[in-house]
Every structure is written in C-alpha cells, then in structure tokens.
Amino acid sequence: MANYPQLDNASGVWKLREVYDAVMGGYWPNANAIGLYGGGSTPGAISVIDKITLATSGNATVFGNLSVGAFSGATGQGLGSFVRGVLPLGYNGSSNLSTIDYVTFSTEGNAADFGDTTSARYAMGCSSNTVRGINGGGHTSSNVNTIDYVTIISTGNAIDFGDLSSSRITSGSSSPTRSIFGGGVTPSLVNTVDFVEIATTGNATDFGDLNATGHSHGTASSSVRSVYAGGSTPSEVNTLQFLTIASQGNAIDYGDLTQSRSHLQGVSNSVKGIFLGGLTPSIVNTIDEIVINNGGAATDFGDLSSNKRSGIPSCNSHGGLNDGYQGTRPLPFNEAGGDLGLYFGGEPASSPIQFINISSTGNANDFSGVTVGAIDTNGGGNKTRGMIYSGNDGSGNTDDIKYVEFATKGNVAFFGNATAAKQIAACASNNTRLLAGGGATPSNVNNIDQITISTFANASDFGDLTASRKPLGAGSSNTRAVWGGGNNPDPTNVMDYVTISTTGNAADFGDLTVARRNGASANSSTRILFAGGRSNPSPAAESNVIDYITTATTGNATDFGDLTSSRIGVRGVSNTTRGCFMGGTETPGGNVNIIDFVTIDSTGNASDFGDIIAAGRGGATASNGHGGLVGG
C-alpha cells in the first residue's frame, strides 16, 4: 500500500495532483529558501546583512556583514543562484562603489570580495538566473545605459553585455531566460520597461510600460510573473502591478502594499513575493508579503532588524532560478551522501578523531573520544564508512587498515591489511572501492591497492602508478581516480589516473602547475583540487598553490588560487561543492591548526573556516559526501 505522507512531510508517495496543489498552494515543505537584505541607509550607510526565511513569517535575523557600509547598489530582485548571493554595493554615503560582494547562502557570516562592476555606480536594476547576474543602468556622475553581467559561480569582474534603451536608474527582475528593467529616472520619470535574453549579449528591447511613471520600485518574481511594488511618482505609492515575463506588454494593477513607500527591495519564491524596508517618506522596517499569482492586499510578514531603505537584496529562490519552485518543494536529494569531514591521527599522535560539518564554518569537534596513533597516514570513505589506510604507528610502518562508521561516531575498528606496511599512500574512492596509490615501505613504491569498502578483507593489487613516489595527493569522480605530485626522489608535477571499476596500470593525466609533495586534495563530482605541499626539498619551500583539474578530461592543471598560508602535511575533505584543507606545517613556525575552505566549482583564494583541535600535520581524512560518491 502506498504511504501517503502528511503535508508537512515530503517523504513517501505523492499523487501528482497533490504535489501540484501543495506547490501552488505554498504548503509544500520548504527547501531552505532565504532572502537577504544587505546594508541600507538608516540614513547613514550600514553593513549589516539581514536574513528572512521565506516559508515562515517573522522578523529578520542577522546573517553577517557586507565588506563596507553601502546602499543602493541593486534595485529590484538582486543577484542570486541556489548557492551564492551576489551583492553589488553601489554607494557608501560619500562616493560610488564598483565593489561586488558575495555570500554562500548555506553559511552565515560576512561577505567576501567577488569583483567589480564595469563602472562605479548605484541604483542598477539587478536580476539573475542560476548562471548569470545582470546589472542594468544606474548612476555614475550621471545616469548611464550600461548593462554588464557576472557569472555567479566564478568570482571576477563584470563584463559588458549591451545597453538599455535609455540612460536611467531602474529596477530589475527576471525569469530563467529574461531580465526585465522597469521604470526609472532619465532624469525625467519614465514608465519604460526593457528586456534582454540572459543567455545572450546585446542591447535591450522594448517590453512595454508600467502603469505609471516612477522609480525605486521593489520587485519580486516567479518564473512567470514579475511584480513591481510601490515606488516614487514622485510621491510614494502603494501600487502592486505585474508583467507576464514571457509575453511583451504593459503592466496590470492587481493590489496594494500595506503602506505607500519607495526605495524598498524584494525577494521571492514561486508562490510569495516579499517586500522589505523603504521610505514612506520616513525610513521604515516594514516587511510585506503577497501571493504572486493572486495579488490583492499585502499582509504583514515581520520587521527588518532596523529602519532602513535601499538595501541590496539577494535570495536563493526567485523566479530566475531554473525550476521556478525552489523554496516551495522538498529538499533536493543529496546523491553524494552527507556533510561530515573527519581528521584522524597525524602529528601529534595524541589528537582525537575530530569532525567538521563541511557546509558550515567553525572549529572541529571531537568525534568519538578515540585517538588514532598513526602519522603520515591517509584515508578516504564512502557514504557510510571512513577509512584509515596504513601509516606509521610510532614503531614503524604498519599495514593496518581501520574504519569508523560515520553515523554512529563510535570507535575505530580493524578492517584488514594493506598489501604492504607503508606510509603516505594517497587514497581516492567512490561508493564501492577505495584505491591507495604510492607511498613508502620505506622506499618509494608505485603499487595501487584496492579494497571494497563494504567488505572486510585484505587489500589486493590493482596495478601501478607511472612512477614510484610519496607523499602524493589523490581525488576522484565516481569513475576516475587521479593522483598528483609526490617525491621521485624530488618533488614532481606528475598526475596519473585510472578507471576505478577496472584494474590495471595508471596512465598519464597531465602536470600540476607546481611540482610538490605532501599536499591536500578535495573533489566535487567534476573537479579535483590539489593544495599546498612542499615544492623544494632543500632549502624547504612550502607552497600555498591550489590547482584544479576537470576530472573527465586529461590535461594540465590550472591555477585556482591560494591557501591562507604555505604549508606541508595539509589534508583535505570535501562535499560536492566545498573543499576544506586542515592542519599542516609552516616553515618557519611548525604545525598549525588552520582549516581553510573554498568553493570547488569557482576559483579564488581560500578563506578561514575555523581550527582543528590541536595544531597538527599528516593525518588521514575522510568525508561521506565528496564528489566521488555522486552516481554510485
């Protein structure tokens, strides 16, 4: 018999009609849809970023801070993907800014530098889909017609897209395919609506007209409708009007805000439009909400953390995102597994097993109260087990393979034996197999061992690397394992690869950007990062370089960015989107407790995540959600 779930629980079997009714009715379980309101004018420029959860009404909470106090950067819907919020700053109270900040929606904290707009300006009409963020118009020393764009997943400066039909400040909104720019000041008030196709470049085309001339509207959208709220005509109004994004034409009046105001901002999911702050002409903290398909009279949602106007909005559920229902559907299934990253052993050997939640930030915590008395070890894992592969137990090299169960946070148990007692073999895995390549017995070896993670047994021979070396890094997709670097006998830049489901010798993949040994690796389902290590044997020269490769295609690595410090003996964990790099040794300085993180599918320098429990190097790591687990 089918198990029909309650409407507050998306598990079980649903009839399609029930899904449709729940989604369109707004009571389908929420997918962590949040809206952000960055900075604003109180009337001075402030840096606080407020956060609301779209599914539940209530007052805003503090998410973090912009890099500086700013307001009026983005007018309208703002820029955001499912993962990242992008916030053009605009104006700091005395001068225009070209600065663009960004945040990761899943991680509360302060914004980081993304890049710059093509010119320092404010009051741009901003909107996005999952790939591109579009900024239209704005004011430098005069109004401009510039349209520029950023690729949200990759930090960097904006690129010219084309021009609006006139130079003006304006308000933006979008569907997954179109960006809309409505109203504004040229310096005369206008009701012009332009649009562009987001995936192309070129000048904007006439769409139609708003129902009155005005500026400083708040906007919100589903994938079908764009709603323009309030504005100045030049007095403040409470009008709600909508455009059907796929078909050109004029706006239709269909409701009212709770109060007349301008300089407000909007966030949305497929059901709700929410409008924040503004000028009545007094500055207010009001948050209103509407049902986008219905219109009518807006209702009270809650309050911002203070009275403010002209903040910079962003959300991860607006109508420009590709399914139109983010925020009103169940959480997407995490095919890779979980979010735990474990760090075992290392130097000092007295350190306990410790864990982090990769998608958050903060210090590592004790996993089970158990220590692993091994250094120069390595590890890997699947969705259920974390593996510790050989190493040095203090009396010499060992062939012990040990494991923990991620779910139970229990003791370390014996799994089997490696093909030889060795240290610093580099491990890569998918959900079925773990491969351990290279290492030292004490002489360097080229052996690749294999184990089936679900089956207690000794390792067997898989094949050989192209050269004997240690200590190297390794990462994987679901189908391919890649090893990089190591000593042979000096640091090398060699990368090898194998197909995990087969057996046989490795083939040449390409070269790292820097020859080095004893660094870290992390991987999504499509990329592997190699980070840190030592690039010269004598005198010591630790590296901070992070490289990346596209796992499915052979070739040389590309520079990704830098760790926060140069170090050797650093180790990595990852989920499908984020890589974290733990511990290591700096010269001079000794062992460190640093944890860095990066977004794997972007590029840029690492940021501080937190600290491991004690300064250390050379431990084993494992995670239950890395990219090698996707698809298996």
C-alpha positions in Angstrom: 0.0 0.0 0.0 1.3 3.5 -0.9 2.4 5.5 2.1 0.8 9.0 1.6 2.7 11.5 3.7 1.3 14.4 5.7 1.5 17.8 4.0 4.3 18.9 6.4 6.5 15.9 5.4 7.5 15.3 1.8 8.6 11.7 2.3 6.5 8.9 0.9 4.5 8.6 -2.3 2.5 11.5 -3.6 -0.1 11.8 -6.4 1.0 14.3 -9.0 -2.2 16.3 -8.3 -1.4 16.5 -4.6 2.1 17.7 -5.5 0.7 20.4 -7.8 -1.8 21.6 -5.2 0.8 21.7 -2.5 3.3 23.6 -4.6 0.9 26.1 -5.9 -0.8 26.4 -2.5 2.5 27.3 -0.9 2.4 24.5 1.7 4.9 22.1 0.1 7.8 21.6 2.6 10.4 24.3 2.3 13.9 23.9 0.8 15.8 26.4 2.9 14.7 29.3 0.8 16.1 32.5 2.3 16.1 36.2 1.4 18.9 38.6 2.3 18.8 42.4 2.7 22.4 43.7 2.7 23.3 47.1 4.1 21.0 50.0 3.5 20.6 53.6 4.6 19.4 54.5 8.1 20.1 57.3 6.7 23.8 56.5 7.1 25.3 53.6 5.2 25.4 50.4 7.2 26.9 46.9 6.6 24.5 44.5 8.4 23.0 41.8 6.3 19.5 40.8 7.4 18.0 37.3 6.7 14.5 36.1 6.4 13.2 32.5 5.8 10.6 32.8 3.1 8.3 30.0 4.3 7.6 31.4 7.7 6.7 35.0 8.6 8.7 36.7 11.3 11.3 39.3 12.0 14.6 39.3 10.2 17.8 38.0 11.9 21.4 39.0 11.3 23.2 36.9 8.6 26.6 38.8 8.7 28.1 42.0 7.3 29.0 43.5 3.9 32.6 44.4 3.4 31.7 48.0 3.9 28.6 50.0 4.8 26.7 50.6 1.5 23.3 51.0 -0.1 21.5 51.5 -3.4 23.8 49.0 -5.3 21.0 46.8 -6.6 17.4 47.9 -7.2 14.8 45.2 -7.6 15.3 41.5 -7.3 19.1 41.3 -6.9 21.5 38.6 -7.9 21.5 35.1 -6.6 21.8 31.4 -7.6 20.7 28.4 -5.5 24.1 28.5 -3.7 25.5 32.1 -3.8 24.2 35.6 -3.2 26.0 38.4 -5.1 25.6 41.9 -3.9 26.8 45.0 -5.9 27.4 47.6 -3.2 26.6 50.9 -5.1 27.2 53.8 -2.7 28.9 54.3 0.7 27.3 57.6 1.6 30.0 59.7 0.0 31.2 58.0 -3.2 30.1 55.5 -5.7 31.5 51.9 -5.5 32.3 49.3 -8.1 32.7 46.6 -5.4 30.7 43.4 -5.6 30.5 41.2 -2.5 29.2 37.7 -2.3 28.0 35.2 0.3 27.2 31.5 0.4 23.5 31.1 1.4 24.1 28.0 3.5 26.8 29.6 5.6 26.0 32.6 7.7 28.9 35.1 8.0 30.5 38.1 6.4 30.6 38.8 2.7 33.7 38.3 0.7 35.0 40.1 -2.4 33.6 38.9 -5.7 35.0 41.5 -8.2 33.9 44.9 -9.6 31.2 46.2 -11.9 32.4 47.8 -15.1 31.9 51.3 -13.6 31.4 52.6 -10.1 27.6 53.3 -10.0 24.5 52.8 -7.9 20.7 52.2 -8.5 21.2 49.5 -11.0 18.3 47.2 -12.0 19.7 43.8 -11.0 18.4 40.3 -11.7 19.7 36.8 -12.4 19.2 33.2 -13.3 21.3 30.3 -12.0 24.2 31.2 -14.2 24.4 35.0 -14.9 23.7 38.1 -12.9 22.7 41.1 -14.9 23.1 44.8 -13.8 21.3 47.4 -15.9 21.6 51.2 -15.9 22.5 53.2 -12.8 24.1 56.4 -11.9 27.8 57.4 -12.0 28.1 61.2 -12.1 25.1 61.0 -14.4 22.6 58.3 -15.4 24.0 55.6 -17.7 22.6 52.9 -20.0 25.3 50.3 -19.3 24.3 46.6 -18.9 27.0 44.3 -17.6 27.0 40.8 -16.3 28.8 38.4 -14.0 29.0 34.6 -13.9 27.7 33.8 -10.4 29.7 30.6 -9.8 33.0 32.3 -10.7 34.4 35.3 -8.9 35.7 38.1 -11.1 34.8 41.5 -12.7 31.6 42.2 -14.6 31.7 42.1 -18.4 29.9 44.4 -20.8 26.5 42.9 -22.0 25.0 45.8 -24.0 22.8 48.9 -23.4 19.4 49.8 -22.1 17.1 51.8 -24.4 17.9 54.9 -22.3 20.3 56.1 -19.6 18.4 55.7 -16.3 18.3 54.3 -12.8 15.8 51.4 -12.9 14.5 48.2 -11.1 15.2 44.7 -12.3 13.5 41.2 -12.2 13.8 38.0 -14.1 12.6 34.6 -15.2 15.1 31.9 -16.0 15.5 33.3 -19.5 14.7 37.0 -19.4 15.8 40.1 -17.4 13.3 42.9 -17.1 14.2 46.6 -16.4 11.2 48.7 -15.3 10.7 52.4 -14.7 13.3 54.8 -13.5 14.7 58.3 -13.9 16.4 59.7 -17.0 16.3 62.3 -15.2 12.6 62.6 -16.0 10.4 59.9 -14.5 9.6 57.1 -17.0 7.4 54.0 -17.2 9.6 52.3 -19.8 10.1 48.5 -19.5 13.0 46.9 -21.4 14.2 43.3 -21.5 17.1 41.2 -22.6 17.6 37.4 -23.1 20.0 36.5 -20.3 22.0 33.8 -22.2 22.9 36.2 -25.0 24.5 39.6 -25.1 23.3 42.8 -26.8 21.1 45.8 -26.3 17.8 45.8 -24.5 14.4 45.6 -26.4 11.2 47.4 -25.6 8.8 45.2 -23.5 6.0 47.6 -22.7 5.2 50.1 -19.9 4.5 50.2 -16.2 1.1 51.7 -15.3 2.6 55.0 -14.2 6.0 56.8 -14.4 8.1 56.2 -11.3 11.3 54.9 -9.8 12.7 53.0 -6.9 10.2 50.1 -7.1 10.7 46.8 -5.2 10.4 43.8 -7.4 9.7 40.1 -6.9 9.1 37.3 -9.4 8.0 33.8 -10.0 9.2 32.1 -13.2 6.1 33.5 -14.9 5.3 36.9 -13.3 7.3 40.0 -12.4 5.7 42.2 -9.7 6.6 45.8 -9.3 5.7 47.2 -5.9 5.5 50.8 -4.6 7.9 53.4 -5.9 8.0 57.2 -6.2 5.9 59.0 -8.8 7.4 61.3 -7.3 5.3 60.8 -4.1 5.3 57.4 -2.6 2.6 54.9 -3.8 1.4 51.5 -2.6 0.6 50.1 -6.0 1.3 46.4 -7.0 1.5 45.7 -10.7 2.6 42.7 -12.7 4.1 41.8 -16.0 3.9 38.4 -17.7 7.6 37.9 -18.4 7.3 35.6 -21.5 5.0 37.9 -23.4 5.6 41.6 -24.0 3.0 44.1 -22.9 2.0 46.6 -20.3 1.8 46.1 -16.6 -1.5 45.3 -14.9 -2.5 46.8 -11.5 -3.5 44.0 -9.1 -3.1 45.0 -5.5 -1.6 47.3 -2.8 1.2 47.3 -0.2 0.3 47.8 3.5 1.7 51.3 3.1 2.9 53.7 0.4 6.6 53.6 0.0 9.6 53.8 -2.3 13.2 52.6 -2.1 12.0 49.1 -1.0 13.5 45.8 -2.1 12.0 42.4 -2.9 12.7 38.7 -2.6 10.5 35.8 -3.7 9.9 32.1 -4.3 7.4 30.7 -6.8 4.5 31.5 -4.5 5.4 34.5 -2.4 6.7 38.0 -3.1 8.2 39.7 0.0 9.0 43.5 0.1 11.4 44.9 2.6 12.0 48.3 4.1 11.7 51.6 2.3 10.8 55.3 2.5 7.3 56.5 3.4 8.9 59.3 3.3 10.2 58.2 6.8 12.6 55.2 6.7 10.7 52.1 7.9 11.5 48.4 8.8 8.2 47.1 7.3 8.2 43.6 5.6 5.1 42.8 3.5 4.1 39.6 1.7 1.8 38.7 -1.2 0.9 35.6 -3.2 2.3 36.3 -6.6 -0.5 34.5 -8.5 -3.2 36.3 -6.6 -2.2 39.9 -5.9 -4.6 41.8 -3.7 -3.8 43.4 -0.4 -0.4 42.7 1.0 -0.1 41.4 4.6 2.4 41.9 7.3 5.4 39.5 7.3 7.5 41.0 10.1 10.2 43.6 10.5 13.8 44.2 9.4 16.4 44.5 12.2 16.2 48.3 11.9 14.5 51.0 9.9 16.3 51.2 6.6 15.9 51.8 2.9 17.8 51.0 -0.4 19.5 47.8 0.9 20.9 45.3 -1.5 18.7 42.2 -1.9 19.5 38.6 -2.8 17.7 35.2 -2.5 18.1 31.6 -3.5 14.5 31.0 -4.6 13.4 33.8 -7.0 11.7 33.2 -10.4 15.0 33.5 -12.3 16.1 30.1 -10.9 15.6 27.3 -13.3 12.8 25.2 -12.0 10.6 28.1 -10.7 9.8 26.2 -7.5 12.9 26.4 -5.3 11.7 27.2 -1.8 8.3 25.5 -2.3 9.5 22.0 -3.0 11.2 19.3 -0.9 14.9 19.5 -0.3 16.8 18.1 -3.3 18.2 14.6 -2.7 21.9 14.7 -1.8 23.1 12.0 -4.1 26.6 12.2 -2.7 25.6 11.4 0.9 26.5 13.5 3.9 28.4 16.6 5.1 30.9 15.2 7.6 34.6 15.6 7.2 36.9 13.6 9.6 40.5 14.1 10.5 42.3 11.1 12.1 45.7 10.8 13.8 48.6 12.8 12.5 51.3 14.6 14.5 50.8 14.8 17.5 49.5 11.3 17.7 47.6 12.1 20.8 45.0 14.1 18.9 41.4 12.6 18.9 39.4 11.8 15.8 37.7 15.1 15.0 35.0 16.2 12.6 33.6 19.3 10.9 30.3 19.9 9.1 31.7 20.9 5.7 28.9 23.2 4.6 29.1 25.3 7.7 32.1 27.1 9.3 33.6 26.7 12.8 36.1 24.7 14.8 36.5 20.9 14.6 34.9 18.8 17.4 35.8 15.5 19.0 34.2 12.6 17.0 34.3 9.7 19.5 36.9 10.4 22.2 39.3 8.0 20.5 42.8 8.7 19.2 44.4 7.1 16.2 48.1 6.6 17.0 49.4 7.0 13.4 51.1 9.7 11.5 51.9 10.0 7.8 48.7 8.1 7.1 45.9 8.8 4.7 42.2 7.9 4.2 39.0 8.0 2.3 35.5 6.9 2.5 32.0 6.2 1.1 28.6 7.3 2.3 28.8 5.2 5.4 32.4 4.4 6.3 35.5 6.4 6.8 38.8 4.5 6.2 42.3 5.0 7.7 44.9 3.4 5.4 48.3 2.2 6.9 50.8 4.8 8.1 53.4 5.0 10.8 52.2 3.9 14.3 55.3 5.2 16.1 57.3 2.0 16.0 57.4 1.8 12.2 55.2 1.4 9.1 52.0 -0.6 9.5 49.8 -2.4 7.1 46.6 -2.0 9.2 43.5 -0.7 7.5 40.9 0.7 10.0 37.5 2.2 9.8 34.7 4.1 11.5 31.0 4.3 10.8 30.0 7.9 10.1 26.6 7.5 11.5 27.5 6.2 14.9 30.5 8.3 15.9 31.9 5.2 17.5 35.3 3.5 18.0 37.9 2.7 15.3 37.8 -1.0 14.2 40.1 -3.2 12.3 39.2 -3.7 8.6 42.1 -5.7 7.0 45.6 -5.3 5.8 47.3 -3.4 3.0 49.4 -5.3 0.5 52.5 -4.0 2.4 53.4 -2.0 5.5 53.7 1.6 4.2 53.1 5.2 4.9 51.6 8.1 3.0 49.8 6.2 0.3 47.3 8.5 -1.3 43.6 7.4 -1.3 40.7 8.0 -3.7 37.3 6.4 -3.6 33.8 6.1 -4.9 31.0 4.5 -3.1 32.3 1.0 -3.8 36.1 1.0 -3.9 38.9 2.7 -2.3 42.3 2.9 -4.1 45.5 3.6 -2.3 48.4 4.6 -4.6 52.1 5.0 -4.0 53.7 5.6 -0.5 56.9 4.4 1.1 57.9 1.0 2.6 60.4 2.9 3.4 61.5 3.1 -0.2 59.0 4.7 -2.6 56.6 2.3 -4.3 54.3 2.6 -7.3 51.7 0.0 -6.1 48.0 0.8 -6.2 46.0 -1.2 -3.6 42.2 -1.7 -3.8 39.6 -2.6 -1.2 35.8 -2.9 -1.4 34.7 -0.6 1.4 31.6 -2.6 2.3 33.5 -5.9 2.7 36.0 -6.7 5.5 39.1 -8.1 3.7 42.7 -7.5 2.9 43.7 -5.2 0.1 44.5 -6.6 -3.3 46.7 -5.4 -6.1 45.0 -3.0 -8.6 48.0 -2.0 -10.7 50.8 0.5 -10.7 51.3 4.3 -10.9 53.5 5.6 -13.7 56.3 6.1 -11.2 57.2 5.2 -7.6 56.6 8.2 -5.3 55.4 9.6 -2.0 53.7 11.5 -0.4 51.2 12.5 -3.1 47.6 13.7 -3.3 44.6 12.0 -4.8 41.0 12.6 -5.7 38.2 11.1 -7.7 34.9 11.3 -9.5 32.6 8.3 -9.4 34.5 6.7 -12.3 38.1 8.0 -12.3 40.8 8.4 -9.7 43.7 10.9 -10.2 47.0 11.1 -8.2 49.2 14.2 -8.3 52.7 15.2 -7.2 54.9 13.4 -4.7 58.7 12.8 -4.4 60.6 10.8 -7.1 63.0 11.5 -5.4 62.5 15.3 -5.7 59.0 16.9 -5.9 57.3 16.1 -9.1 54.3 17.6 -11.0 53.2 14.3 -12.5 49.5 13.3 -12.5 48.3 9.7 -13.1 44.8 8.3 -13.5 42.9 5.1 -13.6 39.2 4.0 -14.1 38.1 2.9 -10.6 35.9 0.0 -11.7 38.6 -1.8 -13.7 42.1 -2.9 -12.7 45.4 -2.1 -14.4 48.3 0.4 -14.5 47.8 4.2 -14.4 48.1 6.4 -17.4 49.5 10.0 -17.6 46.9 12.6 -17.0 49.0 15.8 -17.2 51.0 18.1 -14.9 50.4 20.1 -11.9 51.3 23.9 -12.1 53.9 23.4 -9.4 56.0 20.3 -8.6 55.3 19.4 -5.0 54.7 16.7 -2.4 52.7 16.1 0.7 49.8 18.4 -0.1 46.0 18.0 0.1 43.2 17.2 -2.3 39.4 17.8 -2.4 36.9 17.0 -5.1 33.4 17.7 -6.5 31.9 15.3 -9.0 33.6 17.1 -11.8 36.8 18.8 -10.4 39.7 17.8 -8.2 41.8 20.4 -6.3 45.4 19.9 -5.2 46.5 22.3 -2.5 49.7 23.2 -0.6 52.7 20.9 -0.1 56.5 21.4 -0.4 57.9 22.5 -3.8 61.6 22.2 -3.0 63.5 19.6 -0.9 66.2 21.9 0.4 66.0 24.6 1.4 62.4 23.9 2.4 59.8 25.9 0.3 56.3 25.3 1.4 53.6 26.0 -1.2 50.2 27.8 -0.9 49.2 27.0 -4.5 45.8 25.4 -5.2 45.4 23.8 -8.7 42.3 22.3 -10.3 41.6 19.8 -13.0 38.5 18.7 -14.7 38.4 15.0 -13.8 36.8 13.7 -17.0 39.3 15.3 -19.4 43.1 14.8 -19.3 45.4 17.8 -19.4 47.5 20.1 -17.2 46.2 21.6 -14.0 45.0 25.3 -13.9 45.7 27.7 -11.1 42.7 28.0 -8.8 44.0 30.4 -6.1 46.0 30.2 -2.8 45.6 28.7 0.7 45.7 31.2 3.5 49.3 30.1 4.3 52.0 28.0 2.7 52.3 24.6 4.4 53.1 20.9 4.0 51.3 17.9 5.5 47.9 19.6 5.0 44.9 17.3 4.4 41.6 17.8 2.6 37.9 16.8 2.9 35.0 17.9 0.7 31.4 17.7 -0.1 30.1 18.2 -3.7 30.5 22.0 -3.5 33.1 22.9 -0.9 36.7 21.8 -0.2 38.3 22.2 3.3 42.1 22.0 4.0 43.1 21.0 7.5 46.3 21.4 9.5 49.9 21.2 8.2 53.3 22.6 8.9 54.6 26.0 8.1 58.4 26.8 7.8 59.2 28.5 10.0 56.5 28.2 12.6 55.8 24.5 12.9 52.4 22.7 13.0 49.3 24.8 12.6 45.6 24.2 13.4 44.3 26.1 10.4 41.2 25.0 8.4 40.7 26.8 5.1 37.8 26.4 2.6 37.0 27.1 -1.0 34.0 26.6 -3.3 35.3 23.9 -5.6 33.5 24.9 -8.8 34.7 28.5 -8.6 38.2 29.9 -8.4 39.8 32.2 -5.9 41.8 32.2 -2.6 40.8 30.2 0.4 39.0 31.7 3.4 39.3 30.8 7.1 36.9 28.0 8.2 38.0 27.5 11.8 40.6 25.4 13.6 41.3 21.7 14.2 41.5 20.8 17.9 45.3 20.8 18.1 48.0 22.0 15.7 49.0 19.0 13.6 50.0 17.6 10.3 49.9 14.3 8.3 46.7 12.8 9.5 44.2 10.8 7.5 40.9 12.4 6.3 37.6 11.0 5.1 34.2 12.5 4.1 30.8 11.0 3.4 29.7 13.5 0.8 32.6 14.0 -1.6 32.1 14.3 -5.3 33.4 10.7 -5.9 30.1 9.4 -4.3 27.8 11.1 -6.9 26.3 8.5 -9.2 27.1 5.4 -7.1 
